[in-house]
């Protein structure tokens, strides 16, 4: 064997050289694969279940307050019953009646007072007898507005009242006459005209022969 290697040494070394070159070429043609990069995955937060949105309940309808029925008399241009919006004040009633006349004494009327249903507001003249001033407690007056239903305290019934010039307060002081009838007398006077005789008073609704018998000594048209 050694003799064979000795004789073929050059051939063997040549073959080994060729194999070495071939191995180097194969290595360069097939480089080692790149290193594997490890990626750390962050876990996602748990998904919350979807919340169903329930429909909001339908609001119940609210009752709308009706208009206020207010009777205004006295020194206004058109005394009558008026329908006013809730929350209205005395000043609104005066404006609804065409405004105050030139004889009205608005200084004694609380025009900022809020009205109530079926209220009677009387606007006095400057010559009317006024009731006792109201008591003021804590800065708030307990009188709301001068009304024909307010009778002056401590004042006797006048001996004779002129039906053509008397105010609602003066008429209210007559025997058998209340705020409602006093307002009708003034309405009659403004609609039909001045009374020509005291007997004409019986044309006013609510005044019959019995009531007139109580009044005839206390009234005049002169």
C-alpha positions in Angstrom: 0.0 0.0 0.0 2.7 2.4 0.9 4.5 1.6 -2.4 1.2 2.4 -4.2 0.9 5.8 -2.4 4.5 6.5 -3.1 4.0 5.8 -6.8 0.7 7.7 -7.1 1.5 10.5 -4.6 1.1 13.2 -7.1 -2.2 12.0 -8.3 -3.5 11.6 -4.8 -2.5 15.2 -3.8 -4.1 16.5 -7.0 -7.3 14.8 -6.2 -7.3 16.1 -2.6 -6.7 19.6 -4.0 -9.6 19.3 -6.3 -11.9 18.1 -3.6 -10.8 20.9 -1.3 -11.5 23.6 -3.9 -14.9 21.9 -4.7 -15.8 22.0 -1.0 -14.9 25.7 -0.7 -17.0 26.5 -3.7 -20.0 24.6 -2.3 -19.7 26.5 1.0 -19.6 29.9 -0.6 -22.5 29.0 -2.9 -24.7 27.9 0.0 -24.1 30.2 2.9 -25.5 29.3 6.3 -29.1 30.5 6.9 -29.5 33.8 8.8 -30.1 33.4 12.5 -33.7 33.1 13.6 -35.0 36.2 15.2 -37.4 35.6 18.1 -40.3 38.0 18.4 -42.0 38.3 21.7 -45.8 38.6 21.2 -47.7 40.8 23.7 -51.0 39.2 24.6 -54.1 41.3 23.7 -56.4 42.4 26.6 -59.5 40.3 26.9 -62.4 41.6 24.9 -65.2 42.9 26.9 -68.7 41.6 25.9 -70.7 44.1 24.0 -73.2 46.0 26.2 -76.6 46.3 24.7 -78.0 49.8 25.0 -81.6 49.6 26.0 -84.0 52.2 24.7 -84.8 55.0 27.1 -88.4 55.0 28.4 -90.7 57.4 26.6 -91.4 60.4 28.8 -94.9 60.7 30.0 -96.8 63.8 28.7 -97.2 66.5 31.3 -100.5 68.4 31.9 -100.4 71.8 30.4 -102.0 74.3 32.7 -105.0 76.1 31.2 -105.4 79.8 30.8 -106.4 82.1 33.8 -109.9 83.6 33.8 -109.5 87.0 35.3 -112.1 89.7 35.8 -110.7 93.3 35.8 -112.9 96.3 36.5 -112.6 99.9 37.5 -110.4 102.4 35.8 -109.4 100.4 32.8 -110.5 101.1 29.2 -112.3 97.8 28.6 -113.4 96.1 31.9 -114.2 92.5 31.2 -113.2 88.9 31.8 -110.0 88.0 30.1 -108.1 84.7 29.4 -104.4 85.1 30.3 -101.5 82.8 30.2 -100.4 81.0 33.4 -97.8 83.1 35.3 -99.4 86.4 34.2 -99.3 89.3 36.6 -101.7 92.2 37.3 -99.9 94.4 34.8 -100.8 91.9 32.1 -104.4 92.1 33.0 -104.4 95.9 32.8 -102.8 95.7 29.4 -105.3 93.1 28.2 -108.1 95.5 29.2 -106.7 98.2 27.0 -104.6 99.9 29.7 -105.6 102.1 32.6 -107.6 105.3 32.2 -106.3 108.7 33.1 -108.2 108.6 36.4 -106.6 105.3 37.6 -104.5 105.3 40.7 -101.9 102.7 39.9 -99.8 103.6 42.9 -102.0 101.5 45.1 -102.1 98.5 42.9 -99.4 95.8 43.1 -98.9 95.3 39.4 -96.2 92.6 39.9 -98.6 90.3 41.7 -99.1 86.9 39.9 -102.7 86.2 39.0 -104.8 83.2 39.9 -107.8 81.6 38.1 -111.1 83.4 38.7 -109.5 86.4 40.3 -111.2 89.8 40.4 -108.9 92.8 40.1 -110.3 96.3 40.6 -108.3 99.4 39.5 -109.4 102.3 41.7 -109.6 106.0 40.7 -107.7 108.7 42.5 -110.9 109.8 44.3 -111.9 106.3 45.7 -111.7 105.6 49.4 -108.9 103.2 49.9 -108.7 100.3 52.4 -106.5 100.3 55.4 -102.8 100.0 54.3 -101.7 96.4 54.4 -99.4 95.0 57.1 -95.9 94.4 55.9 -94.1 91.3 57.3 -90.5 90.6 56.4 -90.7 93.1 53.5 -93.6 91.3 51.9 -97.0 92.9 51.7 -99.9 90.7 52.6 -102.3 92.7 50.4 -102.1 91.6 46.8 -104.0 94.4 44.9 -106.8 96.8 45.6 -110.0 94.9 44.8 -113.6 95.7 45.0 -114.0 92.8 47.4 -111.8 94.6 49.9 -114.0 96.8 52.1 -112.4 99.7 54.0 -112.1 98.8 57.6 -113.9 100.9 60.2 -115.8 103.0 57.6 -119.6 103.2 57.8 -121.9 102.8 54.8 -122.2 106.2 53.1 -125.6 107.9 53.5 -126.1 108.4 49.7 -124.1 107.1 46.8 -124.4 108.5 43.2 -124.9 105.5 40.9 -123.3 107.5 38.0 -120.1 108.4 39.7 -119.6 105.8 42.5 -116.6 103.5 42.4 -116.9 99.7 42.8 -115.6 100.0 46.4 -118.4 102.6 47.3 -121.1 100.4 45.6 -119.8 97.4 47.5 -120.5 99.2 50.7 -124.2 99.5 50.0 -126.6 97.0 51.6 -127.2 94.0 49.5 -124.4 94.8 47.0 -121.4 92.6 46.8 -118.3 92.7 44.6 -120.0 90.9 41.7 -123.1 93.2 41.6 -120.9 96.3 42.0 -119.0 95.2 38.9 -122.2 94.7 37.0 -123.4 98.2 38.0 -120.3 99.7 36.6 -120.4 97.6 33.5 -124.1 98.6 32.9 -123.1 102.3 33.4 -120.3 102.0 30.8 -122.3 100.0 28.3 -125.8 101.6 28.5 -124.9 105.0 29.9 -125.6 106.8 33.1 -128.7 105.9 35.2 -131.6 108.3 34.6 -133.6 107.2 37.6 -132.7 105.1 40.6 -135.4 102.6 39.6 -133.3 101.8 36.5 -131.0 100.0 38.9 -133.3 97.0 38.8 -132.2 96.5 35.1 -128.9 95.2 36.5 -128.7 91.5 36.9 -129.0 90.4 40.5 -130.9 93.4 41.8 -134.5 92.6 42.4 -137.3 94.4 44.2 -136.2 93.2 47.7 -132.6 94.5 47.1 -133.8 97.7 45.6 -136.0 98.3 48.7 -132.8 98.2 50.8 -130.9 100.5 48.4 -133.4 103.2 47.5 -132.6 105.4 50.5 -128.9 105.2 49.9 -128.6 105.9 46.1 -129.2 108.8 43.8 -128.5 109.7 40.2 -128.0 113.5 40.7 
